[in-house]
Amino acid sequence: MIVFDHVSKVYPNGTVGLRDVELTIGDGEFAAIIGRSGAGKSTLLRAVNRMHAITDGTLTVEGVNVSALRGEELRRFRRGIGMVFQSFNLVSRTTVLKNVLSARVPDLPFWRVLLGAFRKEDKLAALEALDKVGILDKAFIRADQLSGGQQQRVALARTLAQDPRIILADEPVAALDPVTARQVMQDFVRINRELGITILLNIHHVELALEHADRVIGIRAGAIVYDGPSSQVDQSVLDAIYRDDAPGEAER
């Protein structure tokens, strides 16, 4: 469970990223965050694994106070939270399998990392992750030979290979064409339903959020203005989320 308790975030330059956010994401939920550019979607998402430290309030993940974590505790905590980015972040000149195996590196002794001597269980986990996203047949192909949609599936498989309890996805389909974007969103749905992994995803494409996520969180100028089932989002809700009369602009 992810709990934001009166959470605010103010950047050093004075920009307000989050304003007194109260929000609870239950285990196994698939929630999409929508809002204008600069509304605070990425700030909200990246606060969960403390890529952005909050300024006020309390943020707990599975009962752990995220702000209190330091050093090795913070690194261990982040191992349970997968992150998928818009830009894929793959090593383009190496194979798909090696990209996915990189998720296992933090669990290996340094000598194995240095020699690329992955254990049998690591290789099996990587291959199973590729199978779950439907690209097992691409395991030994270089990443730069794949389409954008395939590369995003590799990034998702890499996240699955670390065996996360939560996946955070930061605009994962923004760089994809409409057909491929829908296919990747369907991958998220399947992973959520079959594996029970909590997914929190921010997205510009409202129609994809409404079609695939069970829950929609609308944010405007750092404040939550809608939180409810995707089936209940109508034009009045969208008007409240996207209108341009909020005080100041939040950081993404």
DRENPA-3360 file (N, C-alpha, C; in nm, 2 decimals, always signed):
BEGIN
1 = MIVFDHVS = +0.08/-0.12/+0.00/+0.00/+0.00/+0.00/+0.09/+0.13/+0.00 ~ +0.05/+0.22/-0.08/+0.12/+0.35/-0.09/+0.03/+0.46/-0.03 ~ +0.08/+0.53/+0.07/-0.01/+0.63/+0.14/+0.06/+0.77/+0.14 ~ +0.00/+0.86/+0.07/+0.04/+1.00/+0.08/-0.04/+1.07/+0.19 ~ +0.02/+1.12/+0.29/-0.05/+1.19/+0.40/-0.01/+1.33/+0.41 ~ -0.09/+1.42/+0.35/-0.06/+1.56/+0.35/+0.08/+1.59/+0.29 ~ +0.11/+1.53/+0.18/+0.24/+1.54/+0.12/+0.25/+1.67/+0.03 ~ +0.35/+1.74/+0.05/+0.38/+1.86/-0.04/+0.53/+1.85/-0.09;
9 = KVYPNGTV = +0.55/+1.91/-0.20/+0.69/+1.92/-0.25/+0.71/+2.05/-0.31 ~ +0.82/+2.12/-0.26/+0.86/+2.25/-0.32/+1.00/+2.24/-0.36 ~ +1.03/+2.27/-0.48/+1.16/+2.27/-0.54/+1.25/+2.38/-0.49 ~ +1.38/+2.37/-0.49/+1.47/+2.48/-0.44/+1.44/+2.61/-0.51 ~ +1.39/+2.62/-0.63/+1.36/+2.74/-0.70/+1.23/+2.80/-0.66 ~ +1.16/+2.73/-0.57/+1.03/+2.78/-0.52/+0.91/+2.72/-0.59 ~ +0.93/+2.65/-0.70/+0.82/+2.59/-0.77/+0.76/+2.48/-0.69 ~ +0.62/+2.49/-0.68/+0.55/+2.39/-0.61/+0.52/+2.27/-0.69;
17 = GLRDVELT = +0.56/+2.15/-0.65/+0.54/+2.03/-0.73/+0.42/+1.95/-0.68 ~ +0.40/+1.95/-0.55/+0.28/+1.88/-0.49/+0.22/+1.97/-0.38 ~ +0.09/+1.97/-0.37/+0.02/+2.06/-0.27/-0.07/+1.97/-0.18 ~ -0.03/+1.94/-0.06/-0.11/+1.88/+0.04/-0.18/+1.76/-0.02 ~ -0.11/+1.66/-0.07/-0.17/+1.55/-0.14/-0.20/+1.44/-0.03 ~ -0.33/+1.40/-0.04/-0.38/+1.28/+0.04/-0.42/+1.18/-0.05 ~ -0.36/+1.06/-0.05/-0.39/+0.96/-0.15/-0.34/+0.82/-0.10 ~ -0.42/+0.72/-0.13/-0.39/+0.58/-0.09/-0.40/+0.50/-0.21;
25 = IGDGEFAA = -0.30/+0.42/-0.25/-0.30/+0.32/-0.36/-0.29/+0.19/-0.29 ~ -0.40/+0.10/-0.31/-0.40/-0.03/-0.25/-0.31/-0.13/-0.33 ~ -0.28/-0.24/-0.26/-0.20/-0.34/-0.32/-0.28/-0.40/-0.44 ~ -0.21/-0.42/-0.55/-0.27/-0.48/-0.67/-0.35/-0.39/-0.76 ~ -0.35/-0.26/-0.72/-0.43/-0.16/-0.81/-0.35/-0.12/-0.93 ~ -0.43/-0.08/-1.03/-0.37/-0.02/-1.15/-0.43/+0.12/-1.17 ~ -0.35/+0.22/-1.13/-0.40/+0.36/-1.13/-0.32/+0.44/-1.23 ~ -0.39/+0.52/-1.30/-0.33/+0.61/-1.40/-0.34/+0.76/-1.35;
33 = IIGRSGAG = -0.23/+0.83/-1.36/-0.23/+0.97/-1.32/-0.24/+1.06/-1.45 ~ -0.34/+1.15/-1.46/-0.35/+1.23/-1.57/-0.35/+1.38/-1.53 ~ -0.32/+1.47/-1.63/-0.32/+1.61/-1.60/-0.24/+1.68/-1.71 ~ -0.24/+1.81/-1.70/-0.17/+1.89/-1.80/-0.02/+1.87/-1.78 ~ +0.06/+1.91/-1.88/+0.21/+1.91/-1.87/+0.24/+2.01/-1.76 ~ +0.33/+1.97/-1.67/+0.37/+2.05/-1.56/+0.27/+2.05/-1.44 ~ +0.18/+1.96/-1.44/+0.08/+1.95/-1.33/+0.13/+1.89/-1.21 ~ +0.24/+1.81/-1.22/+0.29/+1.74/-1.10/+0.28/+1.59/-1.11;
41 = KSTLLRAV = +0.25/+1.53/-1.23/+0.23/+1.39/-1.25/+0.36/+1.31/-1.22 ~ +0.47/+1.36/-1.28/+0.60/+1.29/-1.25/+0.65/+1.31/-1.11 ~ +0.63/+1.42/-1.06/+0.67/+1.45/-0.92/+0.60/+1.35/-0.82 ~ +0.47/+1.33/-0.84/+0.39/+1.24/-0.76/+0.44/+1.10/-0.78 ~ +0.47/+1.06/-0.90/+0.52/+0.92/-0.93/+0.65/+0.90/-0.86 ~ +0.74/+0.99/-0.89/+0.88/+0.97/-0.85/+0.91/+1.00/-0.70 ~ +0.81/+1.05/-0.63/+0.81/+1.06/-0.48/+0.81/+0.92/-0.42 ~ +0.74/+0.83/-0.49/+0.71/+0.69/-0.43/+0.84/+0.62/-0.40;
49 = NRMHAITD = +0.94/+0.63/-0.50/+1.07/+0.56/-0.47/+1.18/+0.66/-0.43 ~ +1.14/+0.78/-0.40/+1.22/+0.89/-0.35/+1.33/+0.93/-0.45 ~ +1.29/+0.92/-0.58/+1.37/+0.99/-0.68/+1.35/+1.14/-0.66 ~ +1.24/+1.19/-0.61/+1.21/+1.32/-0.56/+1.18/+1.31/-0.41 ~ +1.25/+1.38/-0.33/+1.22/+1.38/-0.19/+1.11/+1.48/-0.16 ~ +1.02/+1.45/-0.07/+0.91/+1.53/-0.04/+0.95/+1.64/+0.06 ~ +0.88/+1.75/+0.07/+0.91/+1.86/+0.15/+0.84/+1.85/+0.29 ~ +0.71/+1.82/+0.28/+0.62/+1.81/+0.40/+0.53/+1.69/+0.39;
57 = GTLTVEGV = +0.48/+1.65/+0.50/+0.39/+1.54/+0.51/+0.46/+1.41/+0.52 ~ +0.39/+1.30/+0.51/+0.45/+1.16/+0.53/+0.41/+1.07/+0.41 ~ +0.50/+1.00/+0.35/+0.48/+0.91/+0.25/+0.53/+0.77/+0.29 ~ +0.43/+0.68/+0.30/+0.47/+0.54/+0.34/+0.44/+0.44/+0.23 ~ +0.53/+0.35/+0.21/+0.51/+0.24/+0.11/+0.52/+0.11/+0.18 ~ +0.42/+0.03/+0.18/+0.42/-0.10/+0.25/+0.46/-0.08/+0.40 ~ +0.41/+0.03/+0.46/+0.44/+0.06/+0.60/+0.57/+0.13/+0.63 ~ +0.65/+0.15/+0.53/+0.78/+0.21/+0.54/+0.78/+0.36/+0.52;
65 = NVSALRGE = +0.83/+0.44/+0.61/+0.84/+0.58/+0.59/+0.95/+0.61/+0.49 ~ +0.92/+0.65/+0.37/+1.02/+0.66/+0.26/+1.12/+0.77/+0.30 ~ +1.08/+0.88/+0.36/+1.17/+0.99/+0.39/+1.28/+0.95/+0.49 ~ +1.25/+0.84/+0.57/+1.35/+0.80/+0.67/+1.46/+0.71/+0.62 ~ +1.45/+0.67/+0.50/+1.54/+0.57/+0.45/+1.67/+0.63/+0.40 ~ +1.78/+0.57/+0.43/+1.91/+0.61/+0.40/+2.00/+0.50/+0.35 ~ +2.10/+0.53/+0.26/+2.20/+0.43/+0.22/+2.15/+0.30/+0.18 ~ +2.20/+0.19/+0.24/+2.16/+0.06/+0.20/+2.01/+0.03/+0.21;
73 = ELRRFRRG = +1.95/+0.08/+0.32/+1.81/+0.07/+0.33/+1.73/+0.12/+0.22 ~ +1.77/+0.24/+0.17/+1.70/+0.30/+0.06/+1.72/+0.22/-0.07 ~ +1.84/+0.17/-0.09/+1.87/+0.08/-0.21/+1.79/-0.05/-0.21 ~ +1.78/-0.11/-0.09/+1.70/-0.23/-0.08/+1.55/-0.20/-0.10 ~ +1.50/-0.09/-0.05/+1.36/-0.05/-0.07/+1.33/-0.03/-0.22 ~ +1.42/+0.03/-0.29/+1.40/+0.06/-0.44/+1.41/-0.07/-0.52 ~ +1.47/-0.18/-0.47/+1.47/-0.30/-0.54/+1.33/-0.36/-0.56 ~ +1.24/-0.33/-0.47/+1.11/-0.38/-0.47/+1.01/-0.30/-0.56;
81 = IGMVFQSF = +1.07/-0.19/-0.62/+0.99/-0.10/-0.70/+1.05/-0.08/-0.84 ~ +0.98/-0.14/-0.94/+1.03/-0.12/-1.07/+1.00/+0.01/-1.13 ~ +1.08/+0.06/-1.23/+1.06/+0.19/-1.29/+1.07/+0.17/-1.44 ~ +0.97/+0.22/-1.51/+0.97/+0.21/-1.66/+0.96/+0.36/-1.71 ~ +1.05/+0.40/-1.80/+1.06/+0.53/-1.84/+1.02/+0.55/-1.99 ~ +0.99/+0.67/-2.03/+0.95/+0.70/-2.17/+1.06/+0.66/-2.27 ~ +1.19/+0.68/-2.23/+1.30/+0.67/-2.32/+1.36/+0.53/-2.32 ~ +1.30/+0.43/-2.26/+1.34/+0.29/-2.26/+1.47/+0.27/-2.18;
89 = NLVSRTTV = +1.57/+0.35/-2.19/+1.70/+0.34/-2.12/+1.77/+0.21/-2.13 ~ +1.77/+0.16/-2.26/+1.84/+0.03/-2.29/+1.98/+0.06/-2.33 ~ +2.07/-0.04/-2.32/+2.20/-0.04/-2.38/+2.19/-0.09/-2.52 ~ +2.19/+0.00/-2.62/+2.15/-0.04/-2.75/+2.23/-0.14/-2.82 ~ +2.36/-0.14/-2.79/+2.46/-0.22/-2.86/+2.48/-0.36/-2.80 ~ +2.39/-0.40/-2.71/+2.40/-0.53/-2.65/+2.27/-0.60/-2.67 ~ +2.26/-0.73/-2.64/+2.14/-0.81/-2.66/+2.03/-0.77/-2.57 ~ +1.91/-0.81/-2.61/+1.79/-0.80/-2.53/+1.81/-0.87/-2.40;
97 = LKNVLSAR = +1.86/-0.99/-2.40/+1.88/-1.07/-2.28/+1.97/-1.00/-2.18 ~ +2.08/-0.95/-2.23/+2.18/-0.88/-2.14/+2.11/-0.76/-2.08 ~ +2.03/-0.68/-2.16/+1.96/-0.57/-2.10/+1.87/-0.61/-1.99 ~ +1.80/-0.72/-2.00/+1.71/-0.77/-1.90/+1.79/-0.82/-1.78 ~ +1.90/-0.88/-1.80/+1.98/-0.94/-1.70/+2.04/-0.82/-1.61 ~ +2.05/-0.70/-1.67/+2.11/-0.59/-1.59/+2.02/-0.56/-1.46 ~ +1.90/-0.61/-1.46/+1.81/-0.59/-1.34/+1.86/-0.67/-1.23 ~ +1.94/-0.78/-1.25/+1.98/-0.87/-1.15/+2.12/-0.83/-1.09;
105 = VPDLPFWR = +2.18/-0.73/-1.15/+2.32/-0.70/-1.11/+2.33/-0.66/-0.96 ~ +2.24/-0.58/-0.91/+2.25/-0.55/-0.76/+2.25/-0.67/-0.67 ~ +2.20/-0.78/-0.71/+2.20/-0.90/-0.63/+2.32/-0.99/-0.64 ~ +2.42/-0.95/-0.73/+2.53/-1.04/-0.76/+2.66/-0.99/-0.69 ~ +2.75/-1.08/-0.66/+2.88/-1.04/-0.62/+2.96/-0.96/-0.73 ~ +3.05/-0.87/-0.69/+3.11/-0.79/-0.79/+3.19/-0.87/-0.89 ~ +3.25/-0.98/-0.86/+3.32/-1.06/-0.96/+3.23/-1.11/-1.07 ~ +3.11/-1.15/-1.03/+3.02/-1.20/-1.13/+2.98/-1.09/-1.23;
113 = VLLGAFRK = +2.96/-0.97/-1.17/+2.92/-0.85/-1.26/+3.04/-0.82/-1.35 ~ +3.16/-0.82/-1.30/+3.28/-0.79/-1.37/+3.30/-0.89/-1.49 ~ +3.27/-1.02/-1.47/+3.29/-1.12/-1.57/+3.17/-1.15/-1.65 ~ +3.05/-1.09/-1.61/+2.93/-1.12/-1.68/+2.88/-1.26/-1.66 ~ +2.92/-1.31/-1.54/+2.89/-1.45/-1.51/+2.76/-1.46/-1.43 ~ +2.65/-1.45/-1.50/+2.52/-1.46/-1.44/+2.48/-1.60/-1.40 ~ +2.41/-1.62/-1.30/+2.37/-1.75/-1.25/+2.26/-1.80/-1.34 ~ +2.24/-1.93/-1.33/+2.13/-2.00/-1.41/+2.00/-1.94/-1.37;
121 = EDKLAALE = +1.98/-1.91/-1.24/+1.85/-1.86/-1.20/+1.82/-1.72/-1.25 ~ +1.93/-1.64/-1.27/+1.92/-1.51/-1.32/+1.88/-1.51/-1.47 ~ +1.94/-1.60/-1.55/+1.91/-1.62/-1.69/+1.76/-1.67/-1.71 ~ +1.72/-1.76/-1.62/+1.59/-1.81/-1.63/+1.49/-1.70/-1.60 ~ +1.52/-1.62/-1.50/+1.43/-1.51/-1.46/+1.41/-1.41/-1.57 ~ +1.53/-1.38/-1.64/+1.53/-1.29/-1.75/+1.45/-1.34/-1.87 ~ +1.46/-1.47/-1.90/+1.39/-1.53/-2.01/+1.24/-1.54/-1.98 ~ +1.21/-1.57/-1.86/+1.06/-1.57/-1.82/+1.00/-1.43/-1.83;
129 = ALDKVGIL = +1.08/-1.33/-1.79/+1.03/-1.19/-1.80/+1.00/-1.16/-1.95 ~ +1.09/-1.20/-2.04/+1.07/-1.17/-2.18/+0.95/-1.24/-2.23 ~ +0.93/-1.36/-2.18/+0.81/-1.44/-2.22/+0.68/-1.37/-2.18 ~ +0.68/-1.31/-2.06/+0.56/-1.25/-2.01/+0.52/-1.13/-2.09 ~ +0.62/-1.07/-2.16/+0.58/-0.95/-2.24/+0.58/-0.99/-2.39 ~ +0.59/-1.12/-2.42/+0.57/-1.16/-2.56/+0.69/-1.14/-2.66 ~ +0.81/-1.13/-2.60/+0.92/-1.11/-2.70/+1.04/-1.21/-2.66 ~ +1.01/-1.32/-2.62/+1.11/-1.42/-2.59/+1.20/-1.45/-2.71;
137 = DKAFIRAD = +1.14/-1.45/-2.83/+1.21/-1.48/-2.95/+1.31/-1.37/-2.99 ~ +1.31/-1.26/-2.92/+1.41/-1.15/-2.95/+1.53/-1.15/-2.85 ~ +1.54/-1.25/-2.77/+1.63/-1.25/-2.66/+1.78/-1.23/-2.70 ~ +1.82/-1.28/-2.82/+1.96/-1.27/-2.86/+1.98/-1.17/-2.97 ~ +1.88/-1.08/-2.99/+1.89/-0.98/-3.09/+1.94/-0.85/-3.02 ~ +2.02/-0.77/-3.09/+2.06/-0.64/-3.03/+1.94/-0.55/-3.01 ~ +1.94/-0.48/-2.90/+1.83/-0.39/-2.87/+1.81/-0.28/-2.97 ~ +1.91/-0.23/-3.04/+1.89/-0.13/-3.14/+1.83/-0.18/-3.27;
145 = QLSGGQQQ = +1.81/-0.31/-3.28/+1.74/-0.36/-3.40/+1.59/-0.38/-3.38 ~ +1.54/-0.34/-3.26/+1.40/-0.36/-3.23/+1.32/-0.23/-3.26 ~ +1.19/-0.24/-3.28/+1.10/-0.13/-3.29/+1.09/-0.06/-3.15 ~ +1.03/+0.06/-3.15/+1.01/+0.13/-3.03/+0.92/+0.05/-2.93 ~ +0.82/-0.01/-2.98/+0.73/-0.09/-2.89/+0.80/-0.21/-2.84 ~ +0.88/-0.27/-2.92/+0.96/-0.39/-2.87/+1.06/-0.34/-2.76 ~ +1.12/-0.23/-2.78/+1.22/-0.18/-2.69/+1.15/-0.15/-2.55 ~ +1.03/-0.09/-2.56/+0.96/-0.07/-2.43/+0.92/-0.20/-2.36;
153 = RVALARTL = +0.89/-0.30/-2.44/+0.87/-0.43/-2.38/+0.99/-0.49/-2.31 ~ +1.11/-0.46/-2.37/+1.23/-0.50/-2.31/+1.25/-0.43/-2.18 ~ +1.22/-0.30/-2.18/+1.23/-0.22/-2.05/+1.14/-0.28/-1.95 ~ +1.02/-0.32/-1.99/+0.92/-0.37/-1.90/+0.97/-0.51/-1.84 ~ +1.02/-0.59/-1.93/+1.08/-0.72/-1.89/+1.19/-0.70/-1.79 ~ +1.28/-0.60/-1.82/+1.39/-0.58/-1.73/+1.33/-0.54/-1.59 ~ +1.23/-0.47/-1.58/+1.16/-0.44/-1.45/+1.11/-0.56/-1.39 ~ +1.04/-0.65/-1.47/+0.99/-0.77/-1.41/+1.10/-0.86/-1.36;
161 = AQDPRIIL = +1.21/-0.86/-1.42/+1.32/-0.95/-1.38/+1.37/-0.92/-1.24 ~ +1.34/-0.80/-1.19/+1.39/-0.76/-1.05/+1.28/-0.80/-0.95 ~ +1.17/-0.87/-1.00/+1.07/-0.92/-0.91/+1.01/-0.81/-0.82 ~ +0.95/-0.70/-0.88/+0.90/-0.59/-0.80/+0.76/-0.62/-0.75 ~ +0.73/-0.55/-0.64/+0.59/-0.55/-0.59/+0.51/-0.44/-0.65 ~ +0.58/-0.33/-0.69/+0.52/-0.21/-0.74/+0.59/-0.17/-0.87 ~ +0.52/-0.13/-0.97/+0.58/-0.07/-1.09/+0.54/+0.07/-1.11 ~ +0.63/+0.16/-1.12/+0.60/+0.30/-1.16/+0.64/+0.32/-1.30;
169 = ADEPVAAL = +0.55/+0.37/-1.38/+0.57/+0.40/-1.52/+0.55/+0.54/-1.55 ~ +0.66/+0.61/-1.60/+0.66/+0.75/-1.63/+0.65/+0.78/-1.78 ~ +0.52/+0.80/-1.82/+0.49/+0.83/-1.96/+0.55/+0.71/-2.05 ~ +0.52/+0.59/-2.02/+0.58/+0.48/-2.09/+0.54/+0.46/-2.24 ~ +0.43/+0.53/-2.28/+0.39/+0.51/-2.42/+0.40/+0.64/-2.50 ~ +0.46/+0.75/-2.44/+0.46/+0.88/-2.51/+0.53/+0.88/-2.64 ~ +0.63/+0.79/-2.65/+0.72/+0.79/-2.77/+0.67/+0.69/-2.88 ~ +0.55/+0.63/-2.85/+0.50/+0.52/-2.94/+0.39/+0.56/-3.03;
177 = DPVTARQV = +0.37/+0.50/-3.14/+0.25/+0.53/-3.22/+0.13/+0.47/-3.15 ~ +0.01/+0.52/-3.19/-0.12/+0.48/-3.12/-0.14/+0.33/-3.11 ~ -0.11/+0.26/-3.22/-0.14/+0.11/-3.21/-0.04/+0.04/-3.11 ~ +0.08/+0.08/-3.12/+0.18/+0.02/-3.03/+0.16/+0.06/-2.89 ~ +0.12/+0.19/-2.87/+0.09/+0.24/-2.74/-0.02/+0.15/-2.67 ~ -0.12/+0.12/-2.75/-0.23/+0.04/-2.69/-0.18/-0.10/-2.66 ~ -0.10/-0.15/-2.74/-0.04/-0.29/-2.71/+0.04/-0.29/-2.58 ~ +0.12/-0.19/-2.56/+0.20/-0.18/-2.44/+0.11/-0.16/-2.32;
185 = MQDFVRIN = +0.01/-0.08/-2.33/-0.08/-0.06/-2.22/-0.15/-0.20/-2.19 ~ -0.18/-0.27/-2.29/-0.24/-0.41/-2.26/-0.14/-0.50/-2.19 ~ -0.01/-0.48/-2.21/+0.09/-0.56/-2.14/+0.08/-0.52/-1.99 ~ +0.07/-0.39/-1.96/+0.06/-0.35/-1.82/-0.07/-0.41/-1.76 ~ -0.18/-0.41/-1.83/-0.30/-0.47/-1.77/-0.28/-0.61/-1.74 ~ -0.22/-0.69/-1.83/-0.20/-0.83/-1.81/-0.11/-0.86/-1.69 ~ +0.00/-0.78/-1.68/+0.09/-0.80/-1.57/+0.03/-0.77/-1.44 ~ -0.05/-0.66/-1.44/-0.13/-0.62/-1.32/-0.22/-0.74/-1.27;
193 = RELGITIL = -0.30/-0.79/-1.37/-0.40/-0.89/-1.34/-0.34/-1.03/-1.31 ~ -0.24/-1.07/-1.39/-0.19/-1.20/-1.37/-0.09/-1.21/-1.26 ~ -0.01/-1.11/-1.23/+0.10/-1.11/-1.13/+0.06/-1.04/-1.00 ~ -0.05/-0.96/-1.01/-0.09/-0.89/-0.89/+0.00/-0.77/-0.85 ~ +0.08/-0.72/-0.95/+0.17/-0.61/-0.92/+0.10/-0.48/-0.92 ~ +0.12/-0.40/-0.82/+0.06/-0.27/-0.82/+0.13/-0.18/-0.92 ~ +0.05/-0.11/-1.00/+0.10/-0.03/-1.11/+0.05/+0.11/-1.10 ~ +0.14/+0.21/-1.09/+0.11/+0.35/-1.09/+0.17/+0.41/-1.21;
201 = LNIHHVEL = +0.09/+0.47/-1.30/+0.14/+0.51/-1.43/+0.09/+0.65/-1.46 ~ +0.18/+0.74/-1.51/+0.13/+0.87/-1.55/+0.14/+0.87/-1.70 ~ +0.04/+0.94/-1.76/+0.02/+0.93/-1.90/-0.05/+1.06/-1.95 ~ -0.01/+1.10/-2.07/-0.08/+1.22/-2.14/-0.20/+1.17/-2.21 ~ -0.21/+1.05/-2.26/-0.32/+1.00/-2.34/-0.44/+0.97/-2.26 ~ -0.53/+1.06/-2.24/-0.65/+1.03/-2.15/-0.72/+0.91/-2.20 ~ -0.74/+0.89/-2.33/-0.83/+0.78/-2.37/-0.76/+0.65/-2.33 ~ -0.63/+0.64/-2.34/-0.56/+0.51/-2.30/-0.57/+0.49/-2.15;
209 = ALEHADRV = -0.57/+0.60/-2.07/-0.59/+0.58/-1.92/-0.72/+0.53/-1.89 ~ -0.83/+0.59/-1.96/-0.96/+0.55/-1.93/-0.99/+0.41/-1.98 ~ -0.93/+0.37/-2.08/-0.95/+0.23/-2.14/-0.88/+0.12/-2.06 ~ -0.77/+0.15/-2.00/-0.69/+0.04/-1.94/-0.68/+0.04/-1.79 ~ -0.67/+0.16/-1.73/-0.66/+0.17/-1.58/-0.79/+0.15/-1.51 ~ -0.79/+0.09/-1.40/-0.91/+0.08/-1.32/-0.95/+0.21/-1.24 ~ -0.84/+0.28/-1.22/-0.86/+0.40/-1.14/-0.78/+0.52/-1.20 ~ -0.84/+0.64/-1.19/-0.78/+0.76/-1.25/-0.76/+0.86/-1.14;
217 = IGIRAGAI = -0.64/+0.92/-1.14/-0.61/+1.02/-1.04/-0.58/+1.15/-1.13 ~ -0.66/+1.25/-1.11/-0.64/+1.37/-1.19/-0.57/+1.48/-1.10 ~ -0.46/+1.54/-1.16/-0.38/+1.63/-1.08/-0.37/+1.76/-1.16 ~ -0.38/+1.87/-1.08/-0.37/+2.01/-1.15/-0.30/+2.10/-1.05 ~ -0.19/+2.16/-1.10/-0.10/+2.24/-1.03/-0.06/+2.18/-0.89 ~ -0.03/+2.05/-0.90/+0.02/+1.98/-0.78/-0.08/+1.93/-0.68 ~ -0.21/+1.96/-0.71/-0.32/+1.92/-0.62/-0.41/+1.81/-0.69 ~ -0.45/+1.71/-0.61/-0.54/+1.61/-0.66/-0.68/+1.67/-0.67;
225 = VYDGPSSQ = -0.74/+1.67/-0.79/-0.87/+1.72/-0.82/-0.97/+1.62/-0.86 ~ -0.92/+1.50/-0.88/-1.01/+1.38/-0.91/-0.94/+1.25/-0.87 ~ -1.01/+1.16/-0.80/-0.96/+1.03/-0.77/-1.08/+0.94/-0.77 ~ -1.09/+0.85/-0.87/-1.20/+0.76/-0.87/-1.19/+0.66/-0.99 ~ -1.29/+0.58/-1.00/-1.29/+0.48/-1.11/-1.29/+0.55/-1.25 ~ -1.21/+0.49/-1.34/-1.20/+0.54/-1.47/-1.34/+0.55/-1.54 ~ -1.43/+0.46/-1.51/-1.56/+0.45/-1.57/-1.65/+0.57/-1.53 ~ -1.61/+0.65/-1.43/-1.69/+0.76/-1.39/-1.63/+0.90/-1.43;
233 = VDQSVLDA = -1.52/+0.89/-1.51/-1.46/+1.01/-1.56/-1.55/+1.06/-1.68 ~ -1.61/+1.18/-1.67/-1.68/+1.24/-1.78/-1.62/+1.38/-1.81 ~ -1.69/+1.45/-1.90/-1.64/+1.57/-1.95/-1.62/+1.68/-1.83 ~ -1.71/+1.68/-1.74/-1.70/+1.77/-1.63/-1.57/+1.74/-1.54 ~ -1.54/+1.61/-1.53/-1.42/+1.58/-1.45/-1.29/+1.62/-1.53 ~ -1.29/+1.60/-1.66/-1.18/+1.64/-1.75/-1.16/+1.79/-1.75 ~ -1.27/+1.86/-1.75/-1.27/+2.01/-1.74/-1.20/+2.05/-1.61 ~ -1.23/+1.99/-1.50/-1.18/+2.03/-1.37/-1.03/+2.00/-1.37;
241 = IYRDDAPG = -0.98/+1.89/-1.43/-0.84/+1.85/-1.43/-0.76/+1.94/-1.53 ~ -0.82/+1.97/-1.64/-0.74/+2.04/-1.75/-0.76/+2.19/-1.76 ~ -0.85/+2.25/-1.68/-0.87/+2.39/-1.69/-0.74/+2.46/-1.65 ~ -0.73/+2.58/-1.70/-0.60/+2.66/-1.68/-0.62/+2.78/-1.59 ~ -0.67/+2.76/-1.47/-0.69/+2.87/-1.38/-0.63/+2.84/-1.24 ~ -0.54/+2.74/-1.24/-0.48/+2.71/-1.11/-0.37/+2.81/-1.07 ~ -0.35/+2.83/-0.94/-0.25/+2.93/-0.90/-0.11/+2.87/-0.92 ~ -0.04/+2.92/-1.02/+0.10/+2.88/-1.04/+0.10/+2.74/-1.12;
249 = EAER = +0.22/+2.71/-1.17/+0.24/+2.59/-1.24/+0.33/+2.49/-1.17 ~ +0.29/+2.37/-1.15/+0.37/+2.27/-1.08/+0.48/+2.22/-1.17 ~ +0.58/+2.17/-1.10/+0.69/+2.10/-1.17/+0.63/+1.96/-1.21 ~ +0.68/+1.91/-1.33/+0.64/+1.78/-1.37/+0.68/+1.67/-1.27;
% end
